[in-house]
Amino acid sequence: MNRISTTLIVLFTATCLVGCASQIDESANHLGNESTSGSAEKTMLNITTIDGAPKLTEEVLAGFEEKYQCRLPNDYRRFMLENNGGFPSPDCVTFQEAGRTTASDVFCFHCITDERPWASMQWHWDTFAGRLPKDTLPIAHDSCGNLWLLSVSPDHGNAVIFWDHGTFDNFDETDFDAWPQVANSFDEFLGRLSEYRPLPEDEELLSRYALVKRAVEGMAKQSPDFDKYTAVDAAWHCDYSEDGRVQMQLVNYVPHAAVTHTDGYSRLRASKGLNEEGPARLPK
């Protein structure tokens, strides 16, 4: 797979419109992650190295721990020494959010000491300072710029949670327990990565994974060479309109993650009664 970087603010003028109502092939198999449905297929996990990612050493990790006052879990430490981030395949994580099954992807695991914002652990830590739950590491992001956080606190073990960067300003986003807990450890999180299967819940509310998948497929029809990794420094911007449609637009990662704070998916979930709608959370 080619991971080609680009610096355009809006990478494509075309947008992908996705209806909120079900458009799922009735013949699709409705399978989830094994911890929620017990029937997910197990697939060998592959990590594709991020071009230009520096090789880590124990000394570099020790310096990172000293600077950020944390202790890396052993399983995560082993992963970073071997890979220092990367693109996983398969990449789908199925989890529980507000009492229902949903899914998103791990677009990439972040690097330590990489200076590119989209790939950098430090950039995400600094950019979202004051917003993330205490003693968590932004170890990865999904295709929409939401974060996967790893706890390094004795209070929460080494659990992994899903953190949405486009939420409403009516709850404490620094509360660890406010977010879906996806795994009890990093190794368990890796074990939850699986091939995407449409969920029964997609008939009522498309998951983030399903929305991105359809947006990518829409762009591929216009440009056959386009795939999910055509632009690694981009993210899918989600907006939910009053007429009940979701618009997905591919935009530059940095302003999207740091400034835009799209609340489109939160408004979509609010329309289904899954969260309380409020004012969009603004960047600090």
C-alpha positions in Angstrom: 0.0 0.0 0.0 1.3 3.5 -0.9 1.2 6.0 1.9 1.6 9.3 0.0 1.8 12.6 1.9 0.1 15.8 0.7 -0.2 19.3 2.1 -3.5 20.5 0.5 -5.9 22.1 3.0 -8.8 20.5 1.1 -7.5 17.5 -0.7 -10.5 16.9 -2.9 -13.3 19.3 -3.9 -15.7 16.5 -4.2 -17.5 15.3 -1.1 -19.1 12.0 -0.2 -22.7 12.2 0.9 -23.9 9.2 3.0 -27.5 8.8 4.0 -28.3 8.1 7.6 -30.8 5.4 6.8 -29.7 1.8 6.2 -28.1 1.0 2.8 -26.6 -2.3 3.9 -26.6 -5.2 1.6 -29.1 -7.7 3.2 -26.8 -10.5 2.3 -23.9 -9.1 4.5 -22.7 -11.1 7.4 -23.4 -9.2 10.7 -20.3 -10.0 12.7 -18.7 -8.1 15.5 -15.5 -8.3 17.6 -15.3 -11.5 19.5 -15.7 -9.9 22.9 -19.0 -8.4 21.9 -20.4 -11.1 19.5 -18.1 -14.1 20.0 -17.9 -14.6 16.2 -15.3 -12.3 14.7 -12.8 -13.9 12.4 -9.2 -13.9 13.7 -6.7 -12.5 11.2 -2.9 -12.3 11.4 -2.0 -8.7 12.4 0.5 -6.9 10.2 2.1 -3.6 10.9 3.3 -1.5 7.9 6.2 0.8 8.9 5.6 4.5 8.6 8.2 5.8 6.1 10.8 7.8 7.8 9.9 6.8 11.4 13.0 6.7 13.6 14.1 3.5 15.2 13.6 3.6 19.0 16.0 2.5 21.7 15.6 1.9 25.4 17.5 5.1 26.0 15.1 7.1 23.9 12.1 5.6 25.6 13.6 6.3 29.0 14.0 9.9 28.0 10.4 10.0 26.8 9.2 8.6 30.1 11.3 11.1 32.1 10.0 14.1 30.0 6.3 13.1 30.2 6.5 11.6 33.7 5.1 8.2 32.8 6.0 4.5 32.8 5.3 2.7 29.5 3.6 -0.7 29.9 5.8 -3.6 29.0 3.6 -4.8 26.1 3.4 -1.3 24.6 7.2 -0.8 25.1 7.9 -4.0 23.2 5.6 -2.9 20.3 7.3 0.5 20.0 10.8 -0.9 20.1 9.9 -3.2 17.3 7.7 -0.9 15.2 7.6 2.7 16.6 4.1 3.2 15.3 2.7 2.0 12.0 -0.4 1.2 9.9 -2.2 -2.0 11.2 -4.0 -4.5 9.0 -6.6 -5.5 9.9 -7.6 -2.1 11.4 -11.1 -2.4 12.7 -12.0 -2.1 16.4 -15.6 -3.0 17.5 -16.6 -1.7 20.9 -19.5 -0.6 23.1 -20.5 3.1 23.1 -23.6 4.3 25.0 -24.9 0.8 25.3 -24.6 -0.2 21.6 -22.1 -1.8 19.4 -20.1 0.4 17.0 -16.8 0.4 15.2 -13.9 2.6 14.2 -10.5 2.1 12.8 -6.9 2.5 13.9 -5.6 4.5 11.0 -2.1 4.5 12.5 -0.2 4.0 15.7 1.8 7.2 16.6 5.5 7.4 16.6 7.8 8.7 19.4 10.3 11.3 18.2 8.7 11.7 14.8 8.2 15.4 13.9 5.3 15.0 11.5 2.2 16.0 13.4 -0.1 13.3 12.1 2.4 10.6 13.1 3.7 12.2 16.3 2.8 11.0 19.8 4.3 14.3 21.2 2.3 16.5 18.8 -1.0 14.9 19.9 0.0 15.1 23.6 0.9 18.8 23.3 -2.0 19.7 21.0 -4.7 18.2 23.2 -3.0 19.2 26.5 -5.7 19.9 29.1 -8.3 18.0 27.2 -7.2 14.4 27.6 -7.8 12.3 30.7 -4.9 12.4 33.2 -2.1 9.9 32.7 -3.1 8.7 29.2 -1.0 8.5 26.1 -2.4 9.3 22.6 -1.1 6.1 21.0 -3.1 6.2 17.8 -5.9 8.0 15.8 -8.7 6.8 13.6 -9.5 8.1 10.1 -11.5 11.0 11.5 -8.8 12.2 13.9 -10.3 10.7 17.1 -7.8 9.2 19.5 -7.1 5.9 21.0 -5.7 6.5 24.5 -3.6 4.2 26.7 -3.7 4.6 30.4 -0.5 4.7 32.4 -2.2 5.3 35.7 -2.5 2.7 38.5 -6.1 3.8 38.9 -7.1 2.4 35.5 -4.4 -0.2 34.9 -3.2 0.0 31.3 -6.7 0.2 29.7 -7.3 1.6 26.2 -10.2 4.0 25.6 -11.7 5.7 22.6 -11.7 9.5 22.7 -13.7 11.6 20.3 -12.2 15.0 19.5 -15.4 16.5 18.2 -17.7 16.4 21.2 -20.1 18.9 22.8 -19.1 21.3 25.6 -21.5 19.9 28.1 -19.5 17.2 29.9 -16.0 16.7 31.3 -13.9 15.2 28.5 -11.0 14.7 30.9 -13.0 12.1 32.8 -11.5 8.8 31.9 -14.8 7.0 32.7 -16.7 9.2 30.3 -15.2 7.3 27.3 -15.7 3.8 26.0 -13.1 1.4 27.5 -12.0 -0.9 24.6 -9.4 -3.1 26.2 -7.7 -3.8 29.5 -4.2 -3.7 28.0 -2.3 -2.8 24.9 -1.8 -6.4 23.9 -5.6 -7.0 24.3 -6.2 -3.9 22.1 -4.0 -5.4 19.4 -5.9 -8.6 19.7 -9.2 -6.8 19.1 -8.1 -5.6 15.7 -10.1 -7.5 13.1 -11.6 -7.2 9.6 -14.6 -5.0 9.3 -18.0 -6.6 9.2 -21.2 -4.6 8.9 -23.0 -4.3 12.2 -26.8 -4.7 12.9 -26.6 -1.2 14.4 -25.5 0.2 11.0 -29.1 -0.1 9.9 -30.0 2.6 12.4 -26.8 4.6 12.8 -23.7 4.0 10.6 -20.6 3.5 12.6 -17.6 5.8 12.0 -15.9 2.9 10.3 -18.8 2.5 7.9 -19.0 6.2 7.1 -15.3 6.4 6.3 -15.4 3.1 4.3 -18.2 4.5 2.1 -16.5 7.8 1.7 -13.3 6.1 0.5 -15.3 3.9 -1.9 -17.0 7.1 -3.3 -13.6 8.7 -3.9 -12.2 5.6 -5.5 -15.0 5.7 -8.1 -13.8 9.1 -9.1 -10.1 8.2 -8.9 -9.4 4.5 -9.2 -5.9 4.8 -7.6 -7.4 6.3 -4.5 -7.5 4.3 -1.3 -7.6 4.9 2.5 -3.8 5.7 2.6 -3.6 7.9 -0.4 -3.1 10.9 1.9 -1.6 10.0 5.3 -1.7 13.5 6.6 -5.4 13.9 6.1 -8.6 13.1 8.0 -12.2 12.7 7.2 -14.3 15.7 8.3 -17.8 14.6 9.3 -20.8 17.0 9.2 -24.4 16.2 9.9 -27.0 18.4 8.2 -30.6 19.3 9.2 -32.0 17.2 6.3 -30.5 14.1 7.9 -27.5 13.5 5.8 -23.8 13.0 6.6 -21.2 14.8 4.5 -17.7 13.4 4.6 -14.9 15.6 3.3 -11.2 14.8 3.2 -9.2 17.7 4.8 -5.7 18.4 6.1 -5.0 16.6 9.4 -3.5 19.4 11.4 -6.2 22.1 11.3 -8.9 19.4 11.5 -7.5 17.9 14.6 -6.3 21.0 16.3 -8.8 23.7 15.3 -11.9 22.4 13.4 -13.3 20.3 16.2 -16.1 18.9 14.0 -19.0 17.7 16.1 -20.9 16.2 13.1 -20.9 12.6 14.5 -21.8 13.8 17.9 -24.8 15.6 16.4 -25.7 12.5 14.5 -25.6 10.4 17.7 -27.7 13.1 19.5 -30.3 12.8 16.8 -30.7 9.1 17.7 -30.9 10.0 21.5 -27.5 8.5 22.3 -26.0 11.6 23.8 -27.1 15.1 24.9 -26.6 17.8 22.3 -25.0 21.0 23.4 -22.7 23.8 22.1 -19.7 22.6 20.1 -16.5 22.3 22.1 -14.1 25.0 21.0 -10.3 24.7 21.0 -8.4 26.2 23.9 
